[in-house]
Amino acid sequence: MRCSTTMIMMAVAAIIMALSGQANAGDRPGAQVPDFEMELRLSRALGTGTDVENPSGATLLIDLQRGNGHWGRAWGLNAHTGSMANRFMGRVAEADIQANRVNLTVELLPRTPGGRILGAFDVGDGVIRATMELRQHEPGLLPGSFNWEGTYEVTRAGNTVTGRVDGRVAPARPQPPEGFQPLKPGERPRILVRDSDLDDLRAKAETPLGQALLTAIGERGHDAVGAALRYRITGDRKYADRAREFTKRQMQGHEGLYSHRSGSGRPPQHVAMAYDLCHDAWDADFKKEVVDHLVKTAADTRSGAFFVGGNHHVCSNWVSHIYSALGFIGMALSAEKGERPAAPEGDDADLLRPFWEQEVAIWERNGGLDPHYQLILDEGRFMMFWFNREGAGIGGFHGELAHYGSHAMVAPLEFAVCYRKMFGMDVSPWDDITMVVPRRMFGHHFPASGSPQMLGINGRSNLTGHWAIIETGFALAPEEWQPQVLWAWNRLYGLDEPERPAREVLAERARRLERRSPSSALGIGAATWFLMNYPLDMEPKHPGISDFPLTWKAPSFGYYAFRSGWGGDDDFILQVFSKQHMAGGWHGHNGGTFHLFGLGRSWNHTNDDRRVHAWGENRVMLPDDDTGGGHNTGRVTHYGFKENGSGSVSIDMSDLYTPRGAIRYSRYANTRYIEQPDQVNVKALRAMGVDYGGGQEAPVVFVLVDRIEWGGEKVWNWNLTHANLIDRVTIEGNTFTLPTDHGTLRGTFVTPADVKITVGQNQGGFPAIQARGGDAFFMVATITAPEADVPRVNIRGRGLDAQVNVAGRSVRFDGRKVNITDTNRR
């Protein structure tokens, strides 16, 4: 979103300064801003042999950071599992970095099964040594593109693997905000609030809304954090005593009504945050009991002992809050001083010595903070960084289906807010989790009156139901957009009811949520985050009369959206999903689908449940081919937009039609494997365009072009929202028309010339309009108001080269993208 190629190049330019030992910030805990960060994908590096000889080898992911003239720990992850149990810790052994060339040698150790620094590393397989040479290519790609490419040689357990590596340099991080005070060793509280926040928070607690919220928190046995925050605000030790009792219950597993899965993540987070808030009020014996509990929990998390079933990958709907809890444990414990790491001994001493020397250097730079606790914090940060990358993605679009995307998002949002509070910077340098709330806001229709409506595509992007997403994520949204997000927050909470005072409605909402059984979706407590983040001194801004965008791009997963405006009932919204990145968890055959909304209704059906059926999506199907597109991705080849929200997207769909079993991408990190000749089956391009410049005659023109090179039957599929619409559709020649109470949709096929259009139940049992008859489809649709005449479509030429004129617009497909121009302005 806000990251630019220029910013990335600035980061590369800053490398020279970093390598010369200059620093952007002092060597104080909490003030170390990385001045160079790079992500690397080593395709199939964890297999044996070369890429071609071993197409099933797992990709190795490496994350590097350098700040204050020093390299931090290198972190690695197995891209097949994406699990804490398959991560690696290491060091940058050699680095030669120029403006357009990067040569690196990184050494990694296998995971630590929960032991102290280095002492419990399993080095039975020896050190993983990766030597890489990369060069930059194609500057100017979309933010977040992996535009560095080269080769690697990985040695592990006497085996050498060679292959290709690609990477991306992160944009330079901003300095901590003005007035930010780096953490001091031993400072408390430090996670949810800091001392500098308390005066403002106490003032807020004196307002009517604050009073209503304050009395709602810390009342139920699971809400140790609420009780602890109440102690900090009021100074009344009875709330610290209450927090202690609630914390005991959480540690014993007696409170929370959690499932066996969420119980591995939520209680430790509560315990860690309450410990931080009540550190000065609890006695030494109880604090030791809490610390011992947190250390054991961290060890279980790091070793994988918590894996009690379900998905273990980093963006799973339940594991994400377990990994988040590891980060919270690290934040709670990392204020403590600790002893210098002990030198390694035994048979592996020489092997471990370079890693031990790195740990000693980190301990010294951190002012003697406990190295074990610092490692826990760094591991939690690393896993949350990978959640931001694999779960949220640049642009804030969570790729996992149904409600799982919302369940997975809450704890990482909470961690991101608190991490920024502690360190003055974000977990990730990319616009990923910080964009979750405004992106979800973008996927809602806000009518002139009444409740906002979620417009799902590839799952549910709701801000309702999972209230903690907006209550927490509001604090992460870009500052310049927070007034518009506040406007949406007010609408979502029903503040458009003029007969009821706004504060009364908000307080009632908070009280109602606090009465619900806690779950992974509710986080540490709705009223707590409400109190922390709802701004009383900010005026909401209507997005339609401010600088909030009309278009949105989330390139990681390939989500693109175009709005005609934020005016209300007459808004049109087109959402496109290319499935450019696998979600790792629930996903399906829906790459290339779209959702068109306007005049108060959806004009086609898209899936928002966890099970995706290919025939339930709006794309061309190949019924005679055994394709397995649910495990592969589309690749966006073009994206463009206009100031009025109009725009266009083109998607290379070839990989989505890959034969079943021919997997072309790693499960995580979206590494594309080398093309195999026997996997080339279908070449396909889908291009879409939407134009909102037609005024009353035809407020929207939507164009859909599909070009498919394959010899079998092709079925164009437009899914209707309800089966009762089948009888309303009329077909005449090369057109279909759907009249509704909201308006009329008419689609005209430019090609195939002898198109056969039908309506009814499709092969998957979904109500749909279908078209057959050729290798390519060029369809132009208009949507008009109920009383308006449907505009005439004039076609000159044939096939994909034809020119179409409709409602004062000229439509062409140039072989790469859809072009729509205003004929009145030429």
Secondary structure by P-SEA (a helix, b strand, c coil): ccccaaaaaaaaaaaaaaaacccccccccccccccbbbbbbbccccccccccccccbbbbbbbbbbccccccbbbbbcccccccccbbbbbbcbbbbcccbbbbbbbbbccccccccccccccccccccccbbbbbccccccccccccccccccccccbbbbbbbbbbbcccccccccccccccccccccccccccaaaaaaaaaacaaaaaaaaacccccccaaaaaaaaaacccaaaaaaaaaaaaaaaacccccccaaaaaccaaaaaaaaaaaacccccaaaaaaaaaaaaaaaaaaaacccccccccccccccaaaaaaaaaaaaaacccccccccccccccccccaaaaaaaaaaaaaaaccccaaaaaaaaaaaaaaaaaaacccccccccccccaaaaaacaaaaaaaaaaaacccccccccccccaaaaaaaaacccccccbbbbbcccccccccccccccccccccccccaaaaaaaaaaaaaccccccccaaaaaaaaaaaaaaccccccccccaaaaaaacccccbbbbccccccccccccccccbbbbbbcccccccbbbbbbbccccccccccccccccccccccccccbbbbccccccccccccccccccccccccccccccccccccccccccccccccccccccccccccccccccccccccccccbbbbbbbbccccccccbbbbbbbbbbcccbbbbbbbbccccccccccccccbbbbbcccbbbbbbbccccbbbbbbcccccccbbbbbbcccbbbbbbbbbcccccbbbbbbccccccbbbbcccbbbbbcccbbbbbccccc
